[in-house]
Amino acid sequence: MSELRQHLDDSVKAAMRAGDKARLGVLRQLTAALKQREIDERITLDDADVVAILDKQAKQRRESIEQFGKADRSDLVDIEQAELEIIREFLPQALSDTELDALIAEAIESTGASSMQDMGKVMGLLKPQVTGRADMGALSATVRARLTG
């Protein structure tokens, strides 16, 4: 079992002992998503797989926050924000803008990318390095801007 998965399981137990129902609910959703993937694909998840699933869950919360904000539902925004904070505890430290810029420059240089046609190569190289540590939508926009201008 991966270290991150073990940490998540330990957090579930701690939340149960503490009687923190809100936290426990979120942690159980995360473990259910992990178990579902293991069952569907008949694999044992490593830390990279766990981070990818947690990142997907965080993205879902961010999108919900945006939609609930547009609908003027601050009560639901608060709930989703709290869930997102719990998920972030298990994700690796986010990359700074400087670190992200350096990774993008390195990826463009190593792939020899010069136009938008090379964007797939650059993103393919960057994705494993930044999963869970950066917003892929913002990363994609930054790479696109660098390749077009």
C-alpha positions in Angstrom: 0.0 0.0 0.0 1.3 3.4 -0.9 2.3 5.9 1.8 -0.3 8.4 0.8 -3.0 5.7 0.8 -1.9 4.7 4.3 -2.0 8.3 5.5 -5.5 8.6 4.1 -6.7 5.5 5.9 -5.1 6.7 9.1 -6.9 10.0 8.8 -10.2 8.1 8.3 -9.6 6.3 11.6 -8.6 9.5 13.4 -11.8 11.3 12.1 -13.9 8.4 13.3 -12.3 8.6 16.8 -12.7 12.3 16.9 -16.4 12.2 15.8 -15.7 14.7 13.0 -18.5 13.6 10.7 -17.9 16.3 8.0 -14.2 15.3 7.6 -15.0 11.6 7.8 -17.6 12.0 5.0 -15.0 13.6 2.7 -12.3 11.1 3.5 -14.7 8.2 2.9 -15.6 9.7 -0.5 -11.8 9.8 -1.3 -11.2 6.2 -0.2 -14.3 5.1 -2.2 -12.9 6.7 -5.3 -9.5 5.0 -4.8 -11.1 1.6 -4.2 -13.4 2.0 -7.2 -10.3 2.6 -9.4 -8.5 -0.4 -7.9 -11.5 -2.7 -8.5 -12.3 -1.4 -12.0 -8.7 -1.8 -13.2 -7.7 -4.7 -10.9 -4.5 -2.8 -9.8 -2.9 -1.7 -6.6 -2.5 2.1 -6.7 0.8 3.7 -6.1 1.4 7.2 -4.8 1.2 8.8 -8.3 -2.2 7.1 -9.0 -3.5 8.3 -5.6 -2.3 11.9 -6.3 -4.0 11.8 -9.7 -7.3 10.7 -8.2 -7.1 13.3 -5.4 -6.3 16.0 -8.0 -9.4 15.0 -9.9 -11.5 15.2 -6.8 -10.0 18.6 -6.0 -10.8 19.8 -9.6 -14.4 18.6 -9.2 -14.7 20.7 -6.0 -13.1 23.8 -7.6 -15.6 23.5 -10.5 -18.5 23.1 -8.1 -17.4 26.2 -6.2 -17.3 28.2 -9.4 -20.8 27.0 -10.4 -22.3 27.5 -7.0 -20.8 31.0 -6.9 -22.4 31.9 -10.2 -25.7 30.6 -8.8 -25.3 32.7 -5.6 -25.3 29.7 -3.3 -22.8 30.7 -0.7 -23.9 27.9 1.6 -22.9 25.3 -1.0 -19.7 27.2 -1.8 -18.7 27.0 1.9 -19.3 23.2 2.0 -17.3 22.6 -1.2 -14.5 24.9 0.0 -14.2 23.0 3.3 -14.1 19.7 1.3 -11.4 21.1 -1.0 -9.2 22.1 2.0 -9.4 18.5 3.3 -8.4 17.1 0.0 -5.5 19.6 -0.3 -4.0 18.2 2.9 -3.2 15.0 1.0 -1.9 16.6 -2.2 1.8 17.5 -2.6 2.9 21.1 -2.1 1.7 23.3 -5.0 4.4 24.6 -7.3 5.2 28.3 -7.2 4.9 30.4 -10.4 8.7 30.5 -10.7 9.0 26.7 -10.5 6.2 26.3 -12.9 7.7 28.7 -15.4 11.1 26.9 -15.1 9.4 23.5 -15.8 7.5 24.9 -18.8 10.7 26.4 -20.3 12.6 23.2 -19.7 9.8 21.1 -21.4 9.6 23.4 -24.4 13.4 23.3 -24.8 13.7 19.5 -24.4 10.9 18.8 -26.8 12.1 21.4 -29.3 8.5 22.8 -29.4 8.1 25.8 -31.6 4.4 26.0 -32.4 0.9 24.9 -31.2 1.4 21.6 -33.0 3.9 20.7 -30.4 1.7 21.4 -27.4 0.8 17.7 -26.9 4.5 16.8 -26.6 5.1 19.6 -24.0 2.0 18.8 -22.0 2.8 15.1 -22.1 6.2 15.8 -20.6 4.8 18.2 -18.0 1.8 16.3 -16.8 3.6 13.6 -14.7 5.7 16.3 -13.1 2.9 18.6 -12.1 -0.1 16.4 -11.4 -1.6 17.4 -8.1 0.8 20.3 -7.8 -0.6 22.7 -10.4 -3.9 23.5 -12.1 -3.7 21.7 -15.4 -6.1 24.3 -17.1 -3.9 27.2 -16.1 -0.8 25.2 -17.1 -2.3 24.5 -20.5 -3.1 28.2 -21.0 0.4 29.2 -20.1 2.0 26.7 -22.4 -0.4 27.8 -25.2 0.6 31.4 -24.7 4.3 30.6 -24.8 4.0 28.5 -28.0 1.9 31.1 -29.8 3.7 34.2 -28.8 
